[in-house]
Each structure stands twice: as C-alpha cells, then as structure tokens.
C-alpha cells in the first residue's frame, strides 16, 4: 500500500493491483506532511493538526496541535521546547489519536525523535544536545530511563531503537572511524 497526495486528496494505491488507486480522502487544508505511522498514513496540516488515516479511508485526528510532526515506529510524535527554550517537550500519539507519552526533559534544549522499529519492546528514544549527541531513552510513561552522551565529534549520528529477543536496544552509527555503538536495556 502506498499513500500519496494528489489534487487535494490523500490517495491509497495497491502494489498488488499494479499501483491502481483503491481509496482517496479529501484534504480540507494545506497538507505539509504525509508519512507512515505503523499501518496508517499520517497527514499533517499547516494549522498544526495531524490525521491518522487507515486503508479504508477513515481519518482520526491526533489529540494535539503542533507546528511539526515526526514518526517514531507506531506513534506520531511532536517535539518542541518550553517558553524559555531550555527544556525539551515531547508528546506521542498512537494510531487511534490518543496521547500515549508526555515528557519534559529539563535542560535538554530542542529535541528530536530517533527512528524506532515496529517491534514489541523497542524503546522510545529522543536526541538532544549539540548536533543530537545526547541519547535519552524514555519509558512508556515518559520518564528518562537512561542517558548516553556520544562523542562530541559525532553530530547528527543515525540512531535507531529496536528490540532483540524482547529486550530494548538502541544503536548509533558513528563515523571517523566507522563504528557501531549498541546500548542494551535490561
């Protein structure tokens, strides 16, 4: 299944039917983002709303407004800072539009969400600090479970969270020299 934005509609196409359209849903607003969240398409609009659309064309609004939305595995996420810019703020929403995680990371500054695999046990992970060199692993309630600082020469390092054997794992790929940092959560 592929979703695309065409002539004011989110269109779903089937790869098994030679990419023929099978559903479309009209968009009443300015679409600024279209990405996958688990088995749904997420459409984000310029007014800060996000809609999670299933393959039947049913759209559910996420219970939040944000200037930007990201994907983290099976959740839509939004990140921002508090009024002072000192604390990072994260909220995640499941595919039913319900907020699942809310967290404030004191002193983190701007934060971003790391890529997260669609497997049970994959932890929610955020990046902060200069160039995203601080990795913070959160529990389901949004509390910081672990923090790891990468070397200062590793800005914008690709970070992925997954699970191996049911246990959470966070992986960072560092360059110069090329190496892999694996953080096991137990």
C-alpha positions in Angstrom: 0.0 0.0 0.0 1.3 3.4 -1.0 -0.2 6.8 0.0 0.4 10.0 -1.9 -1.1 13.5 -2.1 -2.8 14.2 -5.4 -5.1 17.0 -6.4 -6.2 17.8 -2.9 -6.7 14.1 -1.8 -4.7 11.5 0.0 -4.8 8.6 -2.4 -4.1 5.0 -1.4 -2.7 2.7 -4.2 -2.3 -1.1 -4.1 1.0 -2.6 -5.1 -0.8 -5.9 -5.8 -3.1 -4.1 -8.3 -0.4 -2.5 -10.4 -0.5 0.7 -8.3 -4.1 1.4 -9.1 -5.9 3.7 -6.7 -8.2 2.0 -4.2 -9.2 4.8 -1.9 -9.0 8.6 -1.6 -9.9 11.1 1.1 -10.2 14.8 0.5 -8.0 17.1 2.5 -9.6 20.4 3.7 -6.5 22.4 4.5 -2.8 22.8 3.4 -1.0 19.5 3.7 2.5 19.9 4.9 3.5 16.3 5.7 2.5 12.7 4.7 4.2 9.7 6.4 3.6 6.2 7.7 2.8 5.5 11.4 2.5 1.8 11.8 -0.2 0.6 9.4 -1.7 4.1 8.8 -0.9 7.2 6.8 -0.4 10.4 8.8 -1.4 13.6 7.1 -0.2 16.8 8.9 -1.7 20.2 8.0 -0.3 23.7 8.2 -2.6 24.6 11.1 -0.8 22.0 13.3 -3.3 19.2 13.2 -2.5 15.6 12.3 -4.8 12.9 11.0 -4.1 9.2 11.1 -5.8 7.5 8.1 -6.4 3.8 7.7 -6.6 1.9 4.4 -10.4 2.2 4.5 -10.1 6.0 4.3 -11.2 6.6 7.9 -9.3 9.5 9.4 -8.8 10.0 13.2 -7.4 13.3 14.5 -4.5 13.2 16.9 -5.4 14.9 20.2 -2.9 17.6 19.8 -1.7 20.6 17.8 1.9 21.1 16.9 4.0 23.1 14.4 5.7 19.9 13.3 5.1 16.1 13.5 7.5 13.2 13.3 7.2 9.4 13.2 8.5 7.0 15.9 7.6 3.5 14.9 3.9 3.1 15.8 3.5 6.6 17.1 3.2 10.1 15.7 5.3 12.5 17.8 5.7 16.2 18.2 8.6 17.9 19.8 9.1 21.5 21.0 10.7 23.4 23.8 9.1 25.3 26.8 8.8 29.1 26.7 12.5 29.6 27.8 13.8 27.1 25.2 15.7 25.3 27.9 13.5 22.2 28.3 12.6 19.8 25.5 8.9 18.7 25.4 7.7 15.5 23.7 4.2 14.1 23.1 3.4 10.9 21.2 0.1 9.7 19.9 -0.9 6.1 18.9 -2.7 5.3 15.7 -6.1 5.8 17.5 -5.1 9.5 18.0 -4.8 9.2 21.8 -1.8 10.7 23.6 0.4 7.9 24.9 3.5 9.7 26.2 4.2 13.2 27.5 7.6 14.1 28.7 9.6 17.2 29.6 13.4 16.8 29.6 14.9 19.6 31.8 17.9 21.3 30.4 17.8 19.4 27.1 17.0 22.3 24.8 15.5 21.3 21.4 14.9 17.5 21.0 14.2 15.1 18.1 12.8 11.6 18.0 15.0 8.7 16.9 13.9 6.1 14.4 12.0 3.3 16.2 11.3 -0.2 14.8 7.8 -1.6 14.7 8.6 -4.4 17.2 7.4 -5.1 20.7 10.0 -3.8 23.3 11.5 -1.1 21.0 12.1 1.9 23.3 11.1 5.5 22.7 14.3 7.4 22.2 15.0 11.1 21.8 18.1 13.1 20.8 19.2 16.4 22.2 22.3 18.4 22.8 24.7 19.9 20.2 24.1 18.0 16.9 21.9 15.5 18.8 24.8 13.9 20.6 22.8 13.0 23.8 20.6 9.9 23.6 17.7 9.7 26.1 15.7 6.5 26.4 12.2 7.0 27.8 9.8 4.5 29.5 6.2 4.3 28.4 5.2 7.0 31.0 7.8 9.4 29.6 10.3 9.2 32.4 14.0 9.1 31.4 15.3 5.6 31.8 18.8 6.1 30.5 21.0 8.9 29.1 24.1 8.3 27.0 26.4 11.1 25.6 28.0 10.4 22.3 31.5 11.8 21.5 31.4 15.5 20.5 32.8 14.6 17.1 29.6 12.6 16.3 26.9 15.2 15.4 23.8 14.1 13.5 24.6 10.4 14.1 22.0 8.0 12.8 20.2 6.4 15.9 17.7 3.6 15.8 15.8 1.8 18.6 14.6 -1.8 18.3 14.3 -4.9 20.4 16.3 -8.1 20.2 14.9 -11.1 22.0 12.2 -8.9 23.6 14.8 -6.6 25.2 15.2 -2.9 24.1 18.3 -2.0 22.2 19.5 1.5 20.9 22.1 1.6 18.1 24.1 4.6 17.0 26.3 4.5 13.9 29.4 6.7 14.3 31.8 7.8 11.6 35.6 8.5 11.6 36.4 5.7 12.2 33.2 3.8 11.3 31.8 2.1 14.4 28.6 0.9 15.9 27.5 1.7 19.5 25.0 -0.7 20.9 23.1 0.2 24.1 21.3 -2.8 25.7 18.4 -2.0 28.0 17.6 -4.6 30.6 
